[in-house]
C-alpha cells in the first residue's frame, strides 16, 4: 500500500525528515510516534499525497480518492451544519446512498441531535467527531490519521476505538499518536521518529 525509501523533507534550511524508510502493506496498521517537532505530521502529509518529499521516494498504491486524511485541522466548514458538511463531502466523493451513510455516522458519533447546528457552535470535541465522520464517509482504503484522539472525551475515544476495531481487518492505517498504548491492540508495526 505504501513504501517509502530514504524519505526526506526540508523547509528551506530546516530538515524535518531524514532518511525515513517504511513499508505499510495492505491491511497493515502502522503507528508513528515521536516527540513534537519530530516530523510526524509532515510524514503523514507526504504519505497522504498532500506534500512532496525533497528527498527519497514514496510509492502509494491508493489513489487520492481512496485516502481518508485526518490532520490537526478538521477540514470542515464552520458556517455549515454537520449535515451540510457531510452532504458536501458525500457529493465530492460520489458516495453511494450518502444520506443513509451520513445518518449512520452522525448517529454513531453522537452528533445526530446536533446535525442542524452550525459547526461554529460545536465544542472542539464535537468538531473532532464530525471530522472523523468526514474521514469515514467515503470508506477509504487507506486511513492517514494524525492524532485522531485529539480533543475527544473518553466517550468519543471509545467510539473511535470501536470504529478502528471494526475496520482493522479490512482497511490500511497509518496513525500518529502520543498515546501508542491506546492503539497497541490494532498495531501491526511501529515507527518511532527522533526529534
C-alpha positions as CSV (number, residue, x, y, z in Angstrom):
1,X,0.0,0.0,0.0
2,X,2.8,2.4,1.0
3,X,6.6,2.1,0.5
4,X,9.0,4.9,1.4
5,X,12.8,4.8,0.9
6,X,15.2,7.3,2.4
7,X,12.4,9.8,2.6
8,X,13.4,13.4,3.4
9,X,11.8,16.8,3.8
10,X,13.3,20.2,4.1
11,X,11.7,23.6,4.6
12,X,14.5,25.9,3.4
13,X,17.4,25.2,5.7
14,X,15.3,23.3,8.2
15,X,15.5,19.5,7.8
16,X,12.2,17.9,9.1
17,X,12.7,14.3,7.9
18,X,15.9,12.5,7.1
19,X,16.2,9.0,5.6
20,X,12.9,7.5,6.6
21,X,12.1,4.0,5.4
22,X,8.7,2.5,5.9
23,X,6.6,-0.3,4.5
24,X,2.9,-0.5,5.1
25,X,1.3,-3.5,3.4
26,X,-2.4,-3.6,2.6
27,X,-4.3,-4.4,5.8
28,X,-1.4,-3.1,8.0
29,X,-1.7,-0.7,10.9
30,X,1.5,1.4,11.3
31,X,1.7,3.5,14.4
32,X,4.0,6.6,14.2
33,X,5.4,8.0,17.4
34,X,7.9,10.7,18.3
35,X,8.2,14.0,20.2
36,X,6.7,17.3,19.0
37,X,8.8,18.5,16.1
38,X,10.0,15.1,15.0
39,X,8.2,15.3,11.7
40,X,5.1,13.0,12.3
41,X,2.7,15.4,10.7
42,X,5.0,16.1,7.7
43,X,5.4,12.3,7.2
44,X,1.7,11.7,7.2
45,X,1.0,14.6,4.8
46,X,3.6,13.1,2.4
47,X,2.0,9.7,2.7
48,X,-1.4,11.1,2.1
49,X,-0.2,12.9,-1.1
50,X,-0.7,16.4,0.4
51,X,3.0,17.3,0.4
52,X,6.1,16.3,-1.7
53,X,9.3,14.9,-0.2
54,X,12.5,16.8,-1.0
55,X,14.5,13.5,-0.9
56,X,13.9,9.8,-1.3
57,X,10.9,8.0,-2.9
58,X,7.4,7.1,-1.9
59,X,5.1,4.7,-3.7
60,X,1.4,4.6,-2.8
61,X,-1.0,2.1,-4.4
62,X,-4.1,4.0,-3.2
63,X,-5.2,6.9,-5.4
64,X,-6.2,10.2,-3.7
65,X,-9.9,9.4,-3.6
66,X,-9.1,6.2,-1.7
67,X,-7.3,8.0,1.1
68,X,-9.0,9.3,4.2
69,X,-6.9,12.0,5.9
70,X,-7.4,13.5,9.3
71,X,-5.0,16.2,10.2
72,X,-4.7,18.8,13.0
73,X,-7.3,20.9,11.2
74,X,-10.7,19.2,11.0
75,X,-11.3,20.3,7.4
76,X,-15.0,21.1,7.9
77,X,-16.8,24.3,7.2
78,X,-17.7,26.2,10.4
79,X,-20.5,28.1,8.7
80,X,-22.3,24.9,7.6
81,X,-24.2,22.4,9.7
82,X,-22.8,18.9,10.3
83,X,-25.4,17.6,7.8
84,X,-24.4,20.1,5.1
85,X,-20.7,19.4,5.6
86,X,-21.1,15.7,5.2
87,X,-23.6,16.1,2.3
88,X,-20.9,18.3,0.5
89,X,-18.2,15.7,1.1
90,X,-20.5,12.9,0.1
91,X,-21.2,14.6,-3.3
92,X,-17.5,15.3,-3.8
93,X,-16.6,11.7,-3.3
94,X,-19.7,10.4,-5.1
95,X,-20.7,8.3,-2.1
96,X,-23.5,5.8,-3.0
97,X,-26.5,6.1,-0.6
98,X,-24.9,9.0,1.1
99,X,-27.9,10.1,3.1
100,X,-28.1,6.7,4.8
101,X,-24.3,6.7,5.4
102,X,-24.3,10.2,6.7
103,X,-27.2,9.4,9.1
104,X,-25.4,6.3,10.3
105,X,-22.1,8.1,11.0
106,X,-23.8,11.1,12.8
107,X,-25.8,8.6,14.9
108,X,-22.7,6.5,15.7
109,X,-20.6,9.5,16.7
110,X,-23.3,11.1,18.9
111,X,-24.0,14.1,16.6
112,X,-27.4,13.2,15.3
113,X,-29.3,15.6,17.6
114,X,-26.8,18.4,16.7
115,X,-26.9,17.7,12.9
116,X,-28.7,21.0,12.0
117,X,-26.5,23.2,14.2
118,X,-23.6,25.2,12.6
119,X,-20.2,23.7,13.3
120,X,-19.1,27.1,14.6
121,X,-21.3,26.4,17.7
122,X,-19.7,23.0,18.3
123,X,-17.1,22.3,21.0
124,X,-13.6,21.2,19.9
125,X,-14.5,17.6,20.7
126,X,-17.7,17.7,18.7
127,X,-15.8,19.1,15.8
128,X,-13.3,16.3,16.0
129,X,-16.1,13.8,16.0
130,X,-17.5,15.4,12.8
131,X,-14.0,15.3,11.3
132,X,-13.9,11.6,11.9
133,X,-17.3,11.2,10.2
134,X,-15.9,13.1,7.2
135,X,-12.9,10.8,7.0
136,X,-15.0,7.6,7.3
137,X,-17.8,8.8,4.9
138,X,-16.3,7.6,1.6
139,X,-15.0,4.3,3.1
140,X,-11.3,4.8,2.0
141,X,-8.8,2.0,1.5
142,X,-6.1,3.9,3.4
143,X,-6.6,5.9,6.6
144,X,-3.9,8.5,7.4
145,X,-4.8,9.8,10.9
146,X,-2.8,12.4,12.7
147,X,-3.6,12.4,16.5
148,X,-7.2,11.2,15.9
149,X,-7.9,11.1,19.7
150,X,-7.1,14.9,20.0
151,X,-9.9,16.8,21.9
152,X,-12.1,13.7,22.3
153,X,-13.5,12.9,25.7
154,X,-13.5,9.3,26.9
155,X,-16.8,8.5,25.3
156,X,-15.6,9.9,22.0
157,X,-12.3,8.0,22.3
158,X,-14.2,4.7,22.9
159,X,-16.3,5.4,19.8
160,X,-13.1,5.8,17.8
161,X,-11.6,2.6,19.4
162,X,-14.7,0.7,18.3
163,X,-14.5,2.1,14.8
164,X,-10.8,1.2,14.5
165,X,-11.6,-2.3,15.8
166,X,-14.3,-2.8,13.3
167,X,-12.3,-1.6,10.3
168,X,-8.9,-3.1,11.3
169,X,-9.3,-6.3,9.4
170,X,-10.4,-4.7,6.1
171,X,-8.5,-1.4,5.8
172,X,-5.0,0.0,6.0
173,X,-4.0,2.5,8.7
174,X,-1.1,5.0,9.2
175,X,-1.7,6.7,12.6
176,X,0.4,9.2,14.5
177,X,-0.2,9.4,18.2
178,X,1.3,10.5,21.5
179,X,-0.7,7.6,23.1
180,X,0.6,4.5,21.5
181,X,-0.7,2.3,24.3
182,X,-4.3,3.1,23.2
183,X,-3.8,1.8,19.7
184,X,-1.4,-1.1,20.6
185,X,-4.1,-3.8,20.1
186,X,-4.5,-2.7,16.5
187,X,-0.9,-2.1,15.6
188,X,1.0,-4.4,13.1
189,X,4.1,-2.1,13.2
190,X,5.6,0.9,14.8
191,X,7.8,3.7,13.5
192,X,9.5,6.0,16.1
193,X,10.8,9.3,14.9
194,X,13.5,11.1,16.7
195,X,13.5,14.9,17.4
